[in-house]
Structures are given as structure tokens and as C-alpha cells.
Amino acid sequence: CWEEGVLRTVADANVGSIFGWGFAPFHGGVLQFVNAMGTRAFVARARALAQRHGARFEPAAVLVKMAETDATFADREAARP
């Protein structure tokens, strides 16, 4: 949804993840969780989980690209037109 532009803001994604599929609200939403953890660390953890539990844990391409510079979703939101 982020890559396709369906979600317009980080807040949209965070609220949607909490109310839409029950992501733990004390983390602030899924993108806030990734931002807090750091994209490099998140991608590394996702890859480790994928090796152990299967491809469903492979990180999305956008996360892999962001991890190269440890960019956050706040950075990407600020760069949107």
C-alpha cells in the first residue's frame, strides 16, 4: 500500500495497522515500529526469520532499499510531492 500510494501518510499506515489488523498499539503502529527499530535492523531480523520460517517473512523491496541508507518512513514521507 505504501509503494502504490494508497497510504498518503505514515500516520495512515500506523492507524490502519492498529485498527485494521490489530498491530500492538503501544508500538505506535507498524511503520513507527520499523522506524524505532531502524530499517537495517528490521530487514536483518526479517531475513533471519525468513531463513528459519519461510518466505512470508522476506522484507519488502522498499524496506531493503531503505535499509541501504537506514532511511525511515518519515524521511520518505517528507520526500513525497
C-alpha positions, 0 to 999 in steps of 0.5 A: 500500500505504501509503494502504490500510494494508497497510504498518503501518510505514515500516520495512515499506515500506523492507524490502519495497522492498529485498527485494521489488523490489530498491530500492538498499539503501544508500538505506535503502529507498524511503520513507527515500529520499523522506524524505532527499530531502524530499517537495517535492523528490521530487514536483518531480523526479517531475513533471519526469520525468513531463513528459519520460517519461510518466505512470508517473512522476506522484507519488502523491496522498499524496506531493503532499499531503505535499509541501504541508507537506514532511511525511515518512513518519515524521511520518505514521507517528507520526500513525497510531492 
